[in-house]
């Protein structure tokens, strides 16, 4: 018998909520409302950029 529903189980990419600093391995906490990163540069910058681009693309689609 055939399923009559759309497959929403496929991974659609990162969302901006997924790329929050508090989920990063190098997150050192906050001090005076500034995020402390234990890495020299953000290791998630590519994922954050792609997530922002995809979320803005979704919002602008009719």
N, C-alpha and C positions, 0 to 999 in steps of 0.2 A: 504494500500500500504506500502511496506517495504522500510525503509531508506537504501540507498546504500552508506552510508558513515560511517566512523569510529567515535565512540563516544569519543571525546577529551574533554568532559566537566568534566570528573572525576578529582578529586583533586589528584595530583601526589606527593604531599609533598612540603616541603619548599625548596627554592633555596637559595644559598648564598646571593643573592641580597635581598631576603625577610628578612634575618636575620641581616640586617645592624643595627648598634647601634642607628642610628637616628630615627628608628621606634619604639624603646623600650620605655616603660612607664617610666623607670628609667634613661633615657638619660638626662644629665644635661648640654649638650653643649660641646664645645671645648674651650680649653685655651692653647695657645702655641702649637697647633696641637696635644694635648693630649685629649682624650675623657674623660669627667667627668661622671662617673656613680654614681647615687645616692644610689644604693644598695651596700651591702658589697661584694657580689659575683655576677657574671653574672647569671641572671635568665634564659637566653636563651642559655646557653652553650650546653644543650642536642640537641636543635633544630639546632644549628650551626654545631655540630658534625655530625648529621644525614644528613644535607644538603651538607656538604663537601663530605661525603662518597658517597651519591647518585650521586652527580655531577661528582665525579671521576670515579664512576662505569659506568656512561653514556658515559663519554669520552673514556673509555678503551674498550667498547663493539665494535665489528667489524661491 
